[in-house]
Amino acid sequence: MARIDKIFEADNSNPEIQAVKEAIKKTKDKRMYQRYMVILYHLKGYINVDISKMVDLCQHTIGILK
């Protein structure tokens, strides 16, 4: 459990991640929600291939969105 706590702590201390999470909460547009999720995963350190599987997009599309 300590590893999970460190991940959440890192999220809470990063202002960019907090801004993206706030934007995700405020958006009502499905397309913008998906774009914000791509940005969030990128900020958390995932690579394009992994992000593309998580949000069900082509990995080349992910490269363009970031």
N, C-alpha and C positions, 0 to 999 in steps of 0.2 A: 504494500500500500504506500510506502514511502515514495516510490517512483511516481505514482499518480499524483501525490501531493505536490511534488516538485514541479510537475508539468502544469498543474493548476496555478501554482505560485508564480511560475514564469509567465503564464497568460495574464495574470493580474498585474504584474509589474511592467508589462510591455504596453505603452500607450497606443501603438499602432493596432495591436490586436484588440484592445478595448474599443478603439474607434470603429473598427470593422464590425465588431459584435454589436455595437450600438446601431450602426447602419442596418445590420441584418434585422434587428428588432423593429426598426422604423419602416422598412420597405414593405410595400404591398404588391410589388411587381415581381412575378416569378423569375423573369429573366435577370433582374438585378440581384435577386436573392442568390441565384446560381453563380453570378459573377462574384458577389461578395464571399461566397463559400470558397471559390477558387482562390481568391486573395487570402482568405483566412488560412486555408491549408498551406499555401505557399509560405506565409509568415511563420507557420508552425514547423516548416522545414521539409515538407513532403516534396517529392519530385513529380514532374509532369505526368509520368506514366501512372503513378499511384493516384494522383489527383483525378486523372481522367477516368479511372475505374470508380472512384468514389462518387463522382458527380455525373457519370454516364455521358461523357463527351469524348471526342477524339483527342489524342494527346497533342496533335498539332493545333487544335482549337485552344487548348489550355495555354500553349506557348504564346498565342496571340493575345489572350485575355489578360495575362499577367503584366 
